[in-house]
């Protein structure tokens, strides 16, 4: 079962089309939307598609034109970011291994909670957004921080556990951001307190 009420109907329709397209068969849904659909904690408004597949801009543009008006916002060798009918869609050629098999519900291919947890820690070690910390807070209801650090180390053999732990106590950038729309009421102070306590307990 997916919490489809946690995403806009237009986003869900676009996601279904992307998932059914043979062009994007090598890409799976990750990030906040993949998590929101699985645990139903907050609204999510964009689509992140990661896979160990090449980015072919011409082919992507042609296919996406069937679904709307694709506008390229940013691109590099391994990343291309679109706005499609006002919805932000990222495609990322991602070389890191999956910890668990991708799950498929209806047409939607989603990464496991274990993979999402590892990727959230990786994102926080770069620059943690308020949404990333909130997602981590809800993942802590399923996994311990020790377990999630284990997922991170397994997925990112070239990563830095030290940097992750340091970043888990730095909220300054996230403080400036607005709270996402929560479907499970949550206080930002509770999020910080829980993550700080888990980090202290780990040391």
CORKAGI-V323611 format. One record per residue. SS is DSSP state (@ for helix, = for strand, . for the rest). Layout:
SS / SS
//
This chain:
. / . / . / @ / @ / @ / = / . / @ / @ / @ / @ / @ / @ / @ / @ / @ / @ / @ / @ / . / @ / @ / @ / . / . / . / = / = / = / @ / @ / @ / @ / @ / @ / @ / @ / @ / . / . / = / . / = / . / . / = / = / = / = / = / . / . / . / . / . / @ / @ / @ / @ / @ / @ / @ / @ / . / . / . / . / . / = / = / = / = / = / = / . / . / . / = / = / = / = / = / = / . / . / = / = / = / = / = / = / = / . / . / . / . / . / . / . / . / . / = / = / = / . / . / = / = / = / . / . / @ / @ / @ / @ / @ / @ / @ / @ / @ / @ / @ / @ / @ / @ / @ / . / . / @ / @ / @ / @ / @ / @ / @ / @ / @ / @ / . / . / . / . / . / @ / @ / @ / @ / @ / @ / @ / @ / @ / @ / @ / . / . / . / . / . / @ / @ / @ / @ / @ / @ / @ / . / . / . / . / @ / @ / @ / @ / . / . / . / . / . / . / = / . / . / . / . / . / @ / @ / @ / @ / @ / @ / @ / @ / @ / @ / @ / @ / @ / @ / @ / .
//
